[in-house]
Amino acid sequence: MTAGVHGKPRVPAKLGKLLSTGVVYPIMQAGMPGVADVELAAAVSRSGGIGTLGLQDVSVWEQSLRRMKALACGKPVNANLLLPYTRRKHIDGLLREQIPLVTLFWGEASKLTREFHQHGIFVFQQVGSVDEADRALDAGVDAIIAQGIEAGGHIRGTQRLAELLPRIAEHASSTPVFAAGGVYSADDVRRVVALGASGVSTGTMWIPMKPPGYTEVMPPVVPI
Ligand SMILES: Cc1cc2nc3c(=O)[nH]c(=O)nc-3n(C[C@H](O)[C@H](O)[C@H](O)COP(=O)(O)O)c2cc1C
């Protein structure tokens, strides 16, 4: 962000809607069930990033969302819906808890995007190909996460991020595109921004960050 008129920060147009939710840095800690817990997600959100809770069993899901939200002290938090394992109760739970951000992965987004928009929820969809990005854009998602084959965990695509990202960014025009897969440092962020990314989604690098009781965390990916 650079200084605009009267000293107000000039927000990149593509990120205006996301930043209006209270997100400060377009840096997402991806949902990683069993790896990233409620405390980590809340600490990332408190730090201005996008902390995400990965999908859990419905018996604990709503309680975890509530706790993440409480620990985030008013900062926006994100819920990841790995769609093949998502049940109606997961959706009802996040609506009841008024979770403001949702990431969809591995499935069709249109019906859910319509429903989430009725509740004012900002919708990301992680995709692994240009075709899938086109379908997500048709569905009206608010941001795309382009996942390269370098990514850890569930991998949707077959292309390297450096090949996939510019192609998706070109199709996405005014919709922001986040980059996922092998983004670990400020240099990596600069590299993906040069390829068309407006933000990053990061997974593997959080795995060692498991201190008992997170305080404010933000990894060295924030380009100063
Ligand atoms: C252990 C692990 C579990 C993951 N589980 C999920 C998941 O449940 N849902 C999802 O959308 N992405 C999941 N991902 C993928 C991330 O969303 C993201 O694409 C990836 O971590 C980015 O690459 P990186 O690990 O190199 O940062 C997972 C990643 C890891 C490392």
PDBQT file of the ligand as one rigid body, heavy atoms in Angstrom, charges set to zero:
ROOT
HETATM    1  C1  LIG A 301      -0.567 -30.672   6.013  1.00  0.00    +0.000 C 
HETATM    2  C2  LIG A 301      -1.398 -29.934   5.012  1.00  0.00    +0.000 A 
HETATM    3  C3  LIG A 301      -2.780 -30.139   4.986  1.00  0.00    +0.000 A 
HETATM    4  C4  LIG A 301      -3.589 -29.418   4.079  1.00  0.00    +0.000 A 
HETATM    5  N1  LIG A 301      -4.941 -29.567   4.107  1.00  0.00    +0.000 NA
HETATM    6  C5  LIG A 301      -5.724 -28.764   3.339  1.00  0.00    +0.000 A 
HETATM    7  C6  LIG A 301      -7.139 -28.772   3.476  1.00  0.00    +0.000 A 
HETATM    8  O1  LIG A 301      -7.719 -29.515   4.271  1.00  0.00    +0.000 OA
HETATM    9  N2  LIG A 301      -7.858 -27.910   2.715  1.00  0.00    +0.000 N 
HETATM   10  C7  LIG A 301      -7.260 -27.063   1.827  1.00  0.00    +0.000 A 
HETATM   11  O2  LIG A 301      -7.953 -26.266   1.181  1.00  0.00    +0.000 OA
HETATM   12  N3  LIG A 301      -5.922 -27.071   1.641  1.00  0.00    +0.000 NA
HETATM   13  C8  LIG A 301      -5.137 -27.879   2.383  1.00  0.00    +0.000 A 
HETATM   14  N4  LIG A 301      -3.779 -27.854   2.224  1.00  0.00    +0.000 N 
HETATM   15  C9  LIG A 301      -3.173 -27.125   1.100  1.00  0.00    +0.000 C 
HETATM   16  C10 LIG A 301      -3.075 -25.634   1.350  1.00  0.00    +0.000 C 
HETATM   17  O3  LIG A 301      -4.339 -25.040   1.180  1.00  0.00    +0.000 OA
HETATM   18  C11 LIG A 301      -2.098 -24.933   0.389  1.00  0.00    +0.000 C 
HETATM   19  O4  LIG A 301      -2.480 -25.142  -0.941  1.00  0.00    +0.000 OA
HETATM   20  C12 LIG A 301      -0.653 -25.368   0.528  1.00  0.00    +0.000 C 
HETATM   21  O5  LIG A 301      -0.287 -25.607   1.856  1.00  0.00    +0.000 OA
HETATM   22  C13 LIG A 301       0.251 -24.306  -0.080  1.00  0.00    +0.000 C 
HETATM   23  O6  LIG A 301       1.537 -24.808  -0.299  1.00  0.00    +0.000 OA
HETATM   24  P1  LIG A 301       2.690 -24.825   0.817  1.00  0.00    +0.000 P 
HETATM   25  O7  LIG A 301       2.363 -25.964   1.717  1.00  0.00    +0.000 OA
HETATM   26  O8  LIG A 301       3.944 -25.053   0.023  1.00  0.00    +0.000 OA
HETATM   27  O9  LIG A 301       2.656 -23.494   1.519  1.00  0.00    +0.000 OA
HETATM   28  C14 LIG A 301      -2.969 -28.541   3.137  1.00  0.00    +0.000 A 
HETATM   29  C15 LIG A 301      -1.581 -28.349   3.180  1.00  0.00    +0.000 A 
HETATM   30  C16 LIG A 301      -0.789 -29.033   4.096  1.00  0.00    +0.000 A 
HETATM   31  C17 LIG A 301       0.694 -28.780   4.107  1.00  0.00    +0.000 C 
ENDROOT
TORSDOF 0
